[in-house]
Amino acid sequence: MSPPAVDRRRPGLVWPVAIDPAGITGPTRAQARGPHWRRDAQGLYLPTGLDPDLATDQRIVTAAAAAPEGSAVTGWAALRWAGVRFLDGTAQRRPLPVPVAAPASAYAGRPGTLVSTADHLRRETVEIDGLTVGSAASATAFEVMRATTLVQAVAVIDRVAAADLASLDELRAFRRTLQGLRNVRRLDRALEHAVENCWSPMETVLRMCWHERGITNVVCNRPVFALDGTFLGTPDVLDLDTGTAAEYDGALHLAGRQRATDIRREATFRRAGLEYVEMVAADLPDPGGFLQRTDDARRRAAGLVRGWTLTPPPWWVQTHAVALRRGLEPRQRARFLRWQAS
């Protein structure tokens, strides 16, 4: 037998099954001991040979299958299932448990799950591609309040907003329903620093480095224009006080055509009166060098004539906020929001 598929929109994912002596709804005991089945952490069985690239999503399905009726997947797993990018279900290369909001305190969960019986996690649920998951706001709050650093907490909100699952105002409204909860102040602090147009986790890291340096009047991925309306480029982060643009340059940016594009854009920014600074992977363990380069760039920017603006020409379609992106027509989303799926 073949286990039932989770949903046609999730090809390759299947529901785990229990042993069936008749071999109809699951493997027989003899079959389960053979090479074609494996026992998962929840005590159910999956066929061997499933796509390894879907292992994280299959873990989410398996945890949901073992949870009692009335449960919902929450936290990072719910957000990933709903479409939030850069949530791979690991921390320091180790798998994170799948958070499950369950209705009964008697359910302690099984290996690979993290159970919470907090009522607010199941106050609003939604069915997405065969799974019951908590609302984006509740799943975000759960993950943020468990974060061990402010950068991690802000990154979660940045990712959720970038996927248009929840705006900052919607998250603030949900937070007001969480009076008296432990660690809720972490959510407050993260909301103070989060933005709605951050395209990658490294942009969060860069921006938070600047915040710790006292550089807080910044925007993320806002198109910059010459004074005549010509589009100049979209820097990762822009310091509005001095006109200093910052970029995180990963491996993709260090060679070939992309590097040539970056060099030309840097020259374009400088001609318009913007300074430019880069963060690279080597800066992550100790950002001191990047911050020194930032200070140098900001000093140089002070002497430049401002030939740029964030005010777009009248025909420009703006997409820097959740509400603006939600208002786009499908064809506009396909054209202007390619970064969401890249």
C-alpha positions in Angstrom: 0.0 0.0 0.0 1.0 3.6 -0.4 0.3 6.2 2.3 -2.2 8.9 1.5 -0.9 12.1 0.0 -1.2 15.2 2.2 -2.4 17.5 -0.5 -2.1 17.7 -4.3 -0.4 21.1 -3.8 2.3 19.4 -1.8 3.5 16.6 -4.0 5.9 14.1 -2.3 4.5 14.6 1.2 2.4 11.7 2.7 0.6 11.0 5.9 2.4 8.5 8.2 0.4 5.4 8.9 0.1 2.8 11.6 0.7 -0.9 11.3 -2.3 -2.7 9.8 -2.4 -6.5 10.2 -4.3 -6.7 6.9 -1.8 -4.5 5.1 -4.5 -2.2 3.7 -4.2 1.1 5.6 -0.6 0.5 6.6 2.2 -2.0 6.5 1.9 -5.4 8.2 4.4 -6.0 11.1 6.5 -8.1 8.7 6.5 -5.4 6.1 7.3 -2.7 8.6 10.5 -4.7 9.5 11.5 -4.8 5.9 13.6 -2.3 3.9 10.6 -0.4 2.4 9.4 1.2 5.6 10.8 3.2 8.5 9.4 4.1 11.9 9.3 7.8 12.5 9.8 9.7 15.8 6.0 9.6 16.4 5.8 5.9 16.3 4.1 5.8 12.9 5.5 4.5 9.6 6.7 6.1 6.4 7.9 4.6 3.2 11.6 4.8 2.6 12.8 6.7 -0.5 10.9 9.9 0.2 12.5 13.1 -1.3 15.2 14.2 1.1 14.6 17.8 0.1 11.2 17.6 1.7 12.4 16.2 5.0 11.6 19.3 7.0 8.1 19.5 5.6 7.6 15.8 6.2 8.6 16.3 9.8 5.8 18.9 10.1 3.2 16.5 8.6 4.3 13.7 10.9 4.0 15.8 14.0 0.6 17.0 12.9 -0.6 13.5 12.3 0.3 12.3 15.8 -1.2 15.3 17.6 -4.7 14.9 19.3 -7.9 16.3 17.7 -8.2 20.0 18.1 -4.4 20.6 17.8 -2.7 23.0 15.4 0.9 23.3 14.2 2.4 26.6 15.4 5.7 28.5 15.6 8.3 28.1 12.9 6.6 25.1 11.4 3.2 26.9 10.9 5.0 29.9 9.4 7.1 27.7 7.0 4.0 25.8 5.9 2.2 29.0 5.2 5.0 30.2 2.9 7.5 32.1 5.0 11.0 31.8 3.6 14.3 31.1 5.3 12.8 28.9 8.1 14.6 25.6 7.6 13.6 24.0 10.9 17.2 23.9 12.3 19.3 25.7 14.8 23.1 25.3 14.7 22.5 22.5 12.1 20.3 20.5 14.4 16.6 19.9 13.8 14.2 22.0 15.8 11.2 20.3 17.3 7.9 20.9 15.6 5.8 23.2 17.8 2.2 21.9 18.3 -0.6 23.7 20.1 -2.7 21.0 21.8 -5.9 21.3 23.8 -5.1 18.8 26.5 -2.4 19.1 29.1 -2.3 15.3 29.3 -0.7 15.3 25.8 3.0 15.5 26.5 4.0 15.1 22.8 6.5 12.7 21.3 10.1 13.0 20.3 10.5 15.7 17.7 7.6 17.9 19.0 7.3 20.8 21.3 3.8 21.0 22.9 2.1 24.0 24.2 -1.4 24.1 25.7 -1.7 27.9 25.7 -5.2 28.9 24.6 -4.1 31.9 22.5 -2.2 29.6 20.1 -5.4 27.9 19.1 -7.7 30.9 19.2 -7.5 31.3 15.5 -6.5 28.5 13.2 -6.5 28.0 9.4 -6.4 25.0 7.1 -3.5 25.2 4.6 -2.9 22.4 2.2 -4.2 19.7 4.4 -2.8 20.9 7.7 -4.4 22.8 10.6 -2.0 25.6 11.6 -2.2 28.5 14.0 -2.7 32.0 12.7 0.3 33.9 11.5 0.1 36.3 14.4 0.0 33.6 17.1 2.7 31.5 15.4 4.9 34.5 15.1 4.4 35.5 18.7 5.2 31.9 19.8 8.5 31.9 17.9 9.5 35.5 18.9 8.9 34.9 22.6 11.1 31.8 22.5 14.0 33.5 20.6 17.3 33.7 22.5 18.5 37.0 21.0 16.9 40.2 19.8 18.3 39.7 16.3 16.6 36.2 16.1 13.3 37.7 17.3 13.4 40.6 14.8 14.3 38.2 12.0 11.2 36.1 12.5 8.9 39.2 12.2 10.9 40.5 9.2 10.3 37.1 7.5 6.6 37.0 8.3 6.0 40.5 7.1 8.0 39.9 3.9 5.7 37.0 3.1 2.7 39.3 3.7 1.3 37.0 6.3 1.0 39.7 8.9 1.7 43.4 9.0 3.3 45.1 12.0 0.0 46.6 13.0 -1.7 43.2 12.9 1.1 41.8 15.1 0.8 44.7 17.5 -3.0 44.2 17.7 -2.4 40.5 18.6 0.2 41.4 21.1 -2.4 43.5 23.0 -4.3 40.2 23.6 -1.3 38.7 25.4 -1.4 40.5 28.7 0.6 38.8 31.5 2.3 36.2 29.4 5.9 35.3 30.1 8.5 36.8 27.7 5.9 39.0 26.0 8.4 41.9 26.4 10.6 40.1 23.8 7.7 40.6 21.3 7.4 44.3 22.2 11.2 44.9 21.7 11.2 42.9 18.4 8.2 44.9 17.0 10.1 48.1 17.7 12.9 47.0 15.4 11.1 44.9 12.7 10.2 46.2 9.2 7.9 45.1 6.5 10.3 45.1 3.5 13.3 43.0 4.5 14.2 40.5 1.8 16.7 38.2 3.6 18.0 37.3 7.1 21.3 38.9 6.4 19.6 42.2 5.9 18.2 41.9 9.4 21.6 41.2 10.8 23.1 44.2 8.9 20.3 46.5 10.0 20.5 45.4 13.7 24.3 46.0 13.6 23.5 49.6 12.6 20.9 49.9 15.3 23.3 48.9 18.0 25.6 51.6 16.6 22.9 54.1 17.0 22.0 54.3 13.3 18.2 53.9 13.5 16.7 56.2 10.8 17.0 53.6 8.1 14.8 51.9 5.5 15.1 48.5 3.8 14.9 47.9 0.1 13.4 51.2 -0.8 13.9 52.3 -4.5 16.2 55.3 -4.8 15.7 57.9 -7.6 17.6 60.8 -9.1 16.0 64.2 -8.6 14.6 63.9 -12.2 12.8 60.6 -11.3 15.4 58.2 -12.9 15.6 55.0 -11.0 19.0 54.5 -9.5 18.8 51.2 -7.5 17.4 49.5 -4.4 20.0 49.2 -1.6 19.5 46.6 1.1 19.6 49.2 3.8 19.8 53.0 3.6 20.7 55.5 6.3 18.5 58.4 5.7 20.4 60.8 7.9 23.6 60.7 5.9 22.7 59.0 2.6 24.8 55.9 3.3 23.7 52.7 1.5 24.7 49.3 2.8 24.6 45.9 1.1 25.1 42.4 2.3 27.2 40.6 -0.3 27.0 36.8 -0.2 28.8 34.4 -2.5 26.4 35.3 -5.3 27.8 38.8 -5.3 31.5 38.1 -5.3 32.1 37.0 -8.9 30.9 37.1 -12.5 28.0 39.1 -13.9 26.5 39.9 -10.5 29.7 41.5 -9.3 29.9 43.6 -12.4 26.3 44.7 -11.8 27.1 45.6 -8.2 30.1 47.7 -9.1 28.1 49.7 -11.7 25.3 50.3 -9.2 27.9 51.5 -6.6 29.2 54.0 -9.0 25.6 55.1 -9.8 24.9 55.7 -6.2 28.0 57.7 -5.6 27.3 60.0 -8.6 24.0 60.8 -7.0 25.5 61.7 -3.6 25.1 58.4 -1.8 28.0 56.6 0.0 28.3 52.8 -0.1 29.4 50.2 2.3 29.4 46.4 2.1 29.0 43.6 4.7 30.4 40.2 3.9 30.3 36.8 5.6 33.7 37.4 7.3 32.1 40.3 9.2 29.5 38.1 10.9 31.6 36.7 13.8 32.9 40.2 14.6 31.2 43.1 12.9 33.8 45.6 14.1 35.4 46.0 10.7 32.0 46.6 9.0 31.0 49.2 11.6 34.3 51.0 11.1 33.7 51.1 7.4 30.2 52.3 8.1 31.6 55.2 10.2 34.1 56.1 7.5 31.3 56.0 4.8 29.0 58.2 6.9 31.7 60.8 7.3 32.4 60.9 3.6 28.6 61.1 2.9 28.4 64.3 5.0 30.4 66.2 2.3 28.3 65.0 -0.6 25.6 67.0 -2.5 22.3 65.1 -2.2 21.1 64.2 -5.7 18.7 61.5 -4.7 15.3 61.0 -3.3 12.9 58.3 -2.1 9.9 60.0 -3.7 9.0 58.0 -6.8 7.6 59.3 -10.1 3.8 59.3 -10.3 3.7 56.1 -12.3 5.9 54.0 -10.0 4.2 51.1 -8.2 5.2 51.1 -4.5 5.6 47.7 -2.7 7.5 48.5 0.5 4.7 47.7 2.9 2.4 44.7 3.5 -0.7 46.7 2.7 0.7 48.0 -0.6 1.7 44.4 -1.7 -1.7 43.0 -0.7 -3.3 45.5 -2.9 -1.5 44.5 -6.0 -3.2 42.6 -8.8 -1.9 39.1 -9.6 0.0 40.3 -12.7 1.6 43.1 -10.7 2.6 40.6 -8.0 4.2 38.4 -10.6 6.1 41.3 -12.0 7.1 43.3 -8.9 7.4 40.7 -6.1 9.8 38.2 -7.7 12.1 38.6 -4.7 9.4 36.9 -2.5 9.9 33.7 -4.5 13.6 33.9 -5.3 
